[in-house]
């Protein structure tokens, strides 16, 4: 579905559901270089549970128009505009990786708009290594290769998958390859530049779920636990033998955890 936000077409998936004014809403925010398709399973599930699903493509990514936003703060403000355009006062907000930083910033800045919060594969700060940033800045495929390698657990690299017929590492590669020139660097740089997360976490009032992969090499589980400790009302779910790409590595476990909150 498309809406006009800040003069540009903004796309979001409804999970093939219909929006009903009186139903509760769920807002999904994807990670760096990705798009709404990472949320296919939870989006379809919650749509069938009677939720209004808003799985956005951030500006300049996926099917959304406009230039790629270059800061976490700007992305959070854009989410508020999306909810305003849809006349949705409050939503559950779910973010993965970069999306978790956007969701965290949104929850701290717009507390009345957040019913509850889920942060997947999160850390504050979320530093990005110089080799990865440099390769992404130069639009080199090496950036995708590095991130895709580090995002998956040892189990995933051996070819294991809960979803028959899907190759995890190649799926992650193709997702990143779909991003336009400069988009992946803009996203990674936004993560690297976001330094207020620790302070913002203490300001979050909403009930919060933090989901961590114990083999996550992009955002260490220990860093995610620190985020959870800073938020007053938090539950932590830890996924064994799971890397940063938890939405594809352990989709059912992630969905079970989200269903208990949202």
N, C-alpha and C positions, 0 to 999 in steps of 0.2 A: 504494500500500500504506500502511496505517496502523499505527502503533505508539503506545503510551502513553509519553509523556515528561513528567516533572514534573507528572503529573496531568492532562495534556491530550493530545488526539489530535494526532499529528504525521504529516503526509503526506510520502511521498517516492515518486518515480517509479522504477521498476526498468528503464525502457527496454523494457518488455514481456518482460524476461528473468526467469529463475528464480535465486534465491539458493542457491548451493551452498557449504557450509561451507569446503571446501578451495580454492575459487577466490579469486583476488585481487579486491580491492574498489576501487571508484572513488567518491569522495564529491564531489558537485557543489554549489556554493554560489552562489546567484543574487545579482544586484545590487539596488540600492535601488529599491523599488516594484515589483519584478518577482517571478517565481515560477519553479517548476521547468520550465515550458514552454520557457524560453530554451535549455534543454539537450537538446531533443528529438533533434537529429541525433547529437551525441556520445553521448547516453545509449543510443540504439538501436544505434549502432555498437559500443560497448564491451560491451553486453549480448550481442551476437552474436559477440563475440570471447571469450566465456566469463568476463567479469568480473561481479562482483556490483555493480550500479549503484544508487547512493543519491543521487538528485537531489532534494534536500530543498526543501520550502516552510518557510522559517523561521517561528517562532511568529507568529500573527496575520496571516499572509500566505498567499495562495493557498488551499489546502485545509486548512492546519494551524490548529488552535484555539489558544486562549490569547491573552494580550495581546502586542502587538508588543514585542519586546525593544528596549531603547533604547541599548545600548552594544555596541561591537564585542566587548569582552571577554565579555559575557554570551552573545552569539551563539556565540562559540568554545566556551565551556563547554557550551552546549546541544548542539553537535555531538558533544562527547565523550559526553554522555548518550545520544545517538542510537546511536553505535557500541556503547556498552555494552549498550543494549537489544537490539541485533541480534547481540550476541556477536561483534563484529568487532574484532580486536585492532589491525589496521593497515590503512590505506587510502592510495591516491593521493588527494590533495586538490586540487581544481580550483575556483578562485573567480574571478568576474568583478566588477570595480568594487568596490562595497562588499563583495561576497563575497571579493574578493582580500584585503581587510584582515582579514576573519574568518579566512580560510585562513592568512594570515601569522601572526596571533596564535595560532591553533591549533597551527601548526607549531613556533612558538617555545616555547609553554607545554607542549605534549604531544609532544615529539619522537619518542618511541617509538611513537606512533600513526600516524606519517606515513611512508609508503614513498617517495613523492616528491611534489613540489609544483608546481602551475602557477598563475601569477598573470596574469590577463588584464586589460588596461586598468587598470593599477595606478599608484598614487603614494602616497608618504608624506612629509608629511601629505597628506590629501585634502580641501583646503578647499572649502567651498561658498559661493557669493556670497550676500551679504545679500538682494538682490532675490529670488533663488530660494528661500532659506530662509523669507523673510517670506511669499511667495506660498503655499508649501507649508504653513506654519503655519496660514494662513487657509483652507486647502483650496480655493484658487483654481485654476481650470483653467490660469491663466497659468503656474503652476509646471510643469505638464506640457508646455505649449507651449514654454517656454524650454528645458527639459531635452531635449525631443525634437528641437528645432532644433540644439542644440549637440552632440548625441550622434551626429549623422550627418555623413558626409563630403559634400563638394560634389558628388561623383558620385551619392551616394544622393539628394540633393535634386533632382537632374535626372531621377530616375525609374529609373535603372539598377538592375538586380537580377540576381543569379545564379540566383534561384529564380523561374521563370515564374509569373505570376499573383499574386505577393505584392508589395504596396506597402510599402516599408520604413518610411517615416515614419508612415503610418497604422497599421501594425502596432505600432510603438513606442508610439504614442499610445494605442491600445486596451489594451495591456499595462498601462500606467500608470493608465489609467482604471479598471481592475479592482481596484486596491488600495483597501482600506477607508479611511474617514476617519481622518486622522492618521497613517496608516502611512508615506506617502511622507515626511512631515516627520520622523517618528521615524528613518527610515533615513538621510536626508540629514544630520540633526543628529548621528547616531552617527558618520558619516564625518567631519564637521566637528570633532567633539570628540576624535577619536582622534589623539593626538599622540605615541604611543610607537613608531610604526612604524619609524622609522630605527634605534632601539636594538634592536627585536625582529628586524629583518632580519639584523643581525650575529649573532644567536643561532641562526638557522636552519641546521641541519646537513644536511637532506635535499637531494638533487639537485633543482634548481629550473629551471623553464621560465618565462620572462617573454615574453608576447606583447603587442606594442604596435602601435597604429594610428598611422601617421605623420600623419594628419589629425585625430587625437583632440583635441578642444577641452575635454573634461571632465577628462581626466588626460593631460597632455602627455607625448609620447614621451620627452622629456628627463627628466621626473620618473621615468618608468618605468625608464629606464636607470640612474638613481641608485639605485633599489631593487635592481636586478640587481647593481650594483657592490658593494653592501653584503653580498650573500649569497655565501658562499665558493664554491659549486659551481653555477654558473648558466649557462644558455644563453638567448640573446635571439633572438626572431624578430620582425622588423619587417614590417608589412603596408603596402604602398604604397597610396595612394588609399583609405585605410580610416579611419573614425572610431571613436568609442567603442563603437558598436553593432556590434562585429566579429562577434558570433555570428550576426547576420542579414545584415550586409554582405558578409562573406567567410567563410561557414560552412565551405567546403571547405578553405580554407587553414588555418583554426583547427583543424579536425579533423586535418589532416595533421600539424600541429605537435604536437598532443596525442598522436596515435598513435605518434609517435617517442619519446615519454617514457613514457606510461602503458602 
